[in-house]
Amino acid sequence: MPIFLNIKLAVMQSRPTKTFKYSAVIAVFWGAAVMPNFTRVANVSDLNPGENKVVNVNGTEVALFNVEGEFFAISNTCLHRGGPLGEGMLDGDVVTCPWHGWKFNVKTGVSPVMPTAKVPAYQVKVEGNDVMVAVD
Ligand code: FES
């Protein structure tokens, strides 16, 4: 939990002075600002290993992948011309865009061919049977 970690770090690095008070307030505010907002997007059973699909997270199209039982999410929009990566062919942890063949690692969003090309990669967590994605 970033909030508690930040407070602990602030306590360890600061004496109980006015500076400490400001540091703690900033740490709490920063921790709260970066807490991911997860949205349920699928059941675990919706995607078998090696499968993928497009899901919607609060208006954002996301490509969701099952790589050997572990779920990953990246932007559904290909950097080339906007092709739907969630409809691409998954081979290991690399998806190939169905429109013109650009490739992206679904764990990182980085192109294995052109490392400077990267689509956003999103946090994923599984709770029970629910697959959840955070896009912020
Ligand atoms: S739109 Fe994806 S490769 Fe062209």
Boltz pocket constraint, residues with backbone or C-beta under 6 A from the ligand:
constraints:
  - pocket:
      binder: B
      contacts: [[A, 78], [A, 79], [A, 80], [A, 81], [A, 82], [A, 83], [A, 97], [A, 98], [A, 99], [A, 100], [A, 101], [A, 102]]
      max_distance: 6.0
